[in-house]
């Protein structure tokens, strides 16, 4: 749902969440938003980092998320470690300075 006079731009959201129930609740919440949302889901920190770095065949053309919703208690790599890696990776920390590597428009 979009607000009158609002933008037609779709907001790209990466949800990093291992609970199917919480994923469902998030989808429902965005369904009632006043803007268009495309929700991408990663179930652990490793999957989230692959998405953000566009690693692996399925992530080659994924969009850059506008928002990351990050659960802190995750399997394989928890949210704290994923956040630390995001902060340390200059391509993720400041994507405008590295547009070619991640396929961003800079």
ZIBEL-V708553 format. One record per residue. N is the residue number from 1. PHI is phi in degrees with one decimal (none if undefined). Layout:
n={N	N}
phi={PHI	PHI}
This chain:
n={1	2	3	4	5	6	7	8	9	10	11	12	13	14	15	16	17	18	19	20	21	22	23	24	25	26	27	28	29	30	31	32	33	34	35	36	37	38	39	40	41	42	43	44	45	46	47	48	49	50	51	52	53	54	55	56	57	58	59	60	61	62	63	64	65	66	67	68	69	70	71	72	73	74	75	76	77	78	79	80	81	82	83	84	85	86	87	88	89	90	91	92	93	94	95	96	97	98	99	100	101	102	103	104	105	106}
phi={none	-118.0	-75.1	-57.3	77.7	-78.7	-76.9	-87.3	-68.8	-87.8	-87.4	-90.1	-120.6	-103.0	-100.6	-107.7	-153.4	-96.1	-93.8	-57.2	-64.9	-69.3	-62.6	-60.4	-62.1	-65.8	-58.2	-62.5	-63.0	-71.5	-60.6	-93.3	-71.6	-90.0	-148.7	-82.0	-126.5	-112.6	-97.2	-110.6	-121.5	-118.8	-96.1	-158.0	-64.1	-64.2	-64.6	-63.7	-65.7	-62.8	-61.0	-64.5	-89.1	57.0	-98.0	88.7	-57.3	-75.1	-107.3	-58.9	-113.6	-70.1	-76.4	-75.0	-70.8	-81.5	-137.0	-118.6	-102.7	-118.5	-70.0	-85.2	-102.0	-128.5	-76.4	65.3	-137.4	-77.3	-62.4	-65.4	-67.7	-61.4	-62.3	-61.4	-67.0	-61.8	-66.8	-84.9	-84.6	-61.2	-69.9	-95.0	-65.7	-140.3	-63.5	-66.2	-85.3	-133.6	-67.4	-69.7	-63.9	-103.5	71.7	-86.0	-91.6	-116.8}
